[in-house]
């Protein structure tokens, strides 16, 4: 695995044939930046694994989770995005794609609760949809938006919003990274990853987040 060549320390753990949770609990006692799961077939241990990783008491609660799936299992694996899984990569994908997926999950910036109206311009196959949504939280790498739960990961869009109480405007391009898990997050919407921000927007975003973290206040 070229993650080793890229400078990452890697541990390999085979849980496929385990019938009890003893090895699973032992494996997850350590803290990892990212966890890669091979998904070749439906297995009961996968659900237990994700539940253990995302448990509030788990040292891996905030770890990035990447699933490597065989071609026939990719659609099934993508249903787990937002339910414990951050990214899905084909087993046949080049190693660079796996490294990129892992790095994108461990380099997610801290999030701040941040509610404001956001203008969306969503690129659909037949048309461009212009709509208004609401941010729920925000970071330097992305945002959580309430609404539009039915658009799949990978959907590209442009956005624009103003920092409340200021004249700071943030605009750029993003893509839907996941749909929210209604049972866990109590809202229908999507998580988005910023793909392009101009310099002024980056500075405005950094300033707004810096003030939010420093004051410990929610911006409404």
C-alpha positions in Angstrom: 0.0 0.0 0.0 1.6 3.3 -1.1 0.5 5.1 2.1 3.7 3.7 3.5 5.7 5.3 0.7 3.8 8.6 1.4 5.1 8.6 4.9 2.1 7.3 6.9 2.4 4.7 9.6 0.0 1.9 8.8 -1.4 -0.9 10.9 -3.2 -3.9 9.2 -5.9 -5.7 11.1 -8.0 -8.6 9.7 -11.4 -8.7 11.3 -13.2 -10.5 8.5 -13.6 -13.9 10.1 -14.0 -12.7 13.7 -17.3 -13.9 15.4 -16.9 -11.9 18.6 -16.2 -8.2 19.3 -13.1 -8.9 21.3 -10.6 -8.3 18.5 -12.7 -5.3 17.3 -12.6 -3.6 20.7 -8.9 -4.3 21.1 -8.1 -2.9 17.6 -10.0 0.3 18.4 -8.4 1.0 21.7 -5.7 2.9 19.8 -6.3 6.3 18.3 -6.0 6.6 14.5 -6.1 9.7 12.2 -7.8 7.6 9.5 -9.3 4.1 9.2 -9.5 2.3 5.9 -12.0 -0.5 5.5 -12.0 -3.1 2.7 -15.6 -3.7 1.7 -15.9 -6.9 -0.4 -19.2 -8.2 0.7 -22.0 -7.5 3.2 -20.9 -8.5 6.7 -22.4 -7.9 10.1 -19.1 -6.8 11.6 -19.0 -3.7 9.3 -22.0 -2.2 11.1 -20.5 -3.0 14.5 -17.2 -1.5 13.4 -18.7 1.8 12.3 -20.8 2.0 15.5 -17.7 1.5 17.6 -15.7 4.1 15.7 -18.3 6.8 15.9 -19.2 6.1 19.6 -18.9 9.3 21.7 -16.5 7.3 24.0 -14.3 6.1 21.1 -10.8 7.6 20.7 -11.5 7.4 17.0 -14.8 9.3 17.1 -13.3 12.1 14.8 -11.1 9.8 12.7 -11.5 9.8 8.9 -13.1 6.7 7.6 -12.4 5.6 4.0 -14.1 2.5 2.5 -12.4 0.7 -0.4 -15.1 -1.2 -2.2 -15.2 -3.7 -5.1 -17.0 -2.5 -8.2 -20.2 -4.4 -7.4 -20.3 -3.1 -3.9 -19.5 0.6 -4.6 -23.2 1.8 -4.6 -23.8 -0.1 -1.4 -20.8 1.4 0.2 -21.8 5.0 -0.8 -25.0 4.6 1.2 -22.7 4.6 4.3 -21.4 8.1 3.6 -22.7 10.3 6.4 -23.4 7.2 8.5 -19.8 6.8 9.8 -18.0 6.8 6.4 -16.4 9.9 4.9 -15.2 8.7 1.5 -15.6 5.7 -0.8 -12.8 4.6 -3.2 -12.8 1.8 -5.7 -10.4 -1.1 -4.9 -9.3 -0.7 -8.5 -8.5 3.0 -8.1 -4.9 4.2 -8.4 -3.0 4.6 -5.1 -2.9 8.4 -5.6 -6.7 8.4 -5.3 -6.6 6.5 -2.0 -4.0 8.8 -0.6 -6.0 11.9 -1.7 -9.1 10.4 0.0 -7.3 9.7 3.2 -5.7 13.2 3.3 -9.1 14.9 2.6 -10.6 13.2 5.7 -7.7 14.0 8.1 -7.3 17.6 7.0 -10.9 18.7 7.7 -10.7 22.0 9.6 -12.4 22.6 12.9 -16.1 23.5 12.5 -18.1 26.3 14.1 -21.8 26.6 14.5 -22.7 29.2 11.9 -26.2 29.9 10.7 -26.8 32.3 7.8 -28.6 32.3 4.5 -26.6 31.0 1.5 -27.4 31.5 -2.1 -26.9 28.3 -4.1 -26.4 27.7 -7.9 -26.5 23.9 -8.3 -25.3 22.3 -11.6 -27.8 19.7 -12.7 -27.7 17.6 -15.9 -30.4 19.5 -17.6 -30.4 22.9 -15.9 -28.9 25.3 -13.4 -30.9 25.5 -10.2 -30.8 28.7 -8.2 -32.0 28.4 -4.6 -31.6 29.6 -1.0 -30.4 27.4 1.8 -29.1 27.9 5.3 -25.7 27.0 6.7 -25.6 25.0 10.0 -21.9 25.0 10.6 -18.8 26.2 8.8 -15.1 25.5 8.6 -12.2 26.6 6.3 -12.7 23.4 4.3 -16.5 23.2 4.0 -20.0 23.7 5.4 -23.1 21.9 6.4 -26.3 23.1 4.6 -29.9 22.5 5.6 -32.1 21.4 2.7 -31.6 19.8 -0.7 -31.0 16.4 0.9 -31.7 14.5 -2.3 -28.7 15.6 -4.4 -26.0 13.0 -4.5 -22.3 13.3 -3.4 -20.2 14.9 -6.2 -22.9 17.4 -7.2 -21.1 20.7 -7.9 -22.5 24.1 -7.1 -21.6 27.8 -6.6 -22.4 29.6 -3.4 -22.5 33.0 -1.9 -23.2 34.3 1.6 -22.6 37.3 3.8 -21.2 37.2 7.4 -24.1 38.5 9.6 -23.4 41.9 11.0 -20.6 42.7 8.6 -20.1 43.5 4.9 -17.9 40.4 4.4 -19.0 38.3 1.5 -17.8 34.7 0.9 -18.3 33.2 -2.5 -16.9 30.2 -4.3 -17.4 26.7 -5.6 -18.1 23.5 -3.7 -19.3 20.0 -4.1 -21.6 17.8 -2.0 -19.5 15.4 0.0 -22.3 13.6 1.8 -26.0 13.7 2.7 -26.8 14.1 6.4 -27.9 11.2 8.6 -31.4 12.4 9.8 -31.4 10.0 12.8 -28.0 11.3 14.0 -27.9 14.9 13.0 -31.6 15.8 13.2 -31.7 17.7 9.9 -32.1 17.0 6.2 -29.2 18.5 4.2 -25.7 17.9 3.0 -22.1 18.4 3.9 -20.1 20.3 1.2 -16.4 20.5 0.5 -15.1 23.8 -0.8 -13.3 23.4 -4.1 -12.5 27.0 -5.0 -12.4 30.2 -3.0 -10.9 33.5 -4.2 -8.3 35.3 -1.9 -10.8 37.8 -0.5 -13.2 35.0 0.4 -10.5 33.0 2.1 -9.5 36.0 4.2 -13.1 36.8 5.1 -13.7 33.2 6.1 -10.6 33.0 8.2 -11.5 36.3 10.0 -15.1 35.2 10.7 -14.0 31.8 12.0 -11.2 33.3 14.1 -13.7 35.6 15.8 -16.3 32.9 16.3 -13.7 30.5 17.9 -12.3 33.3 20.1 -15.6 34.5 21.4 -17.1 31.1 21.7 -20.4 32.5 20.3 -22.8 31.1 17.7 -23.4 33.5 14.8 -27.1 33.7 13.9 
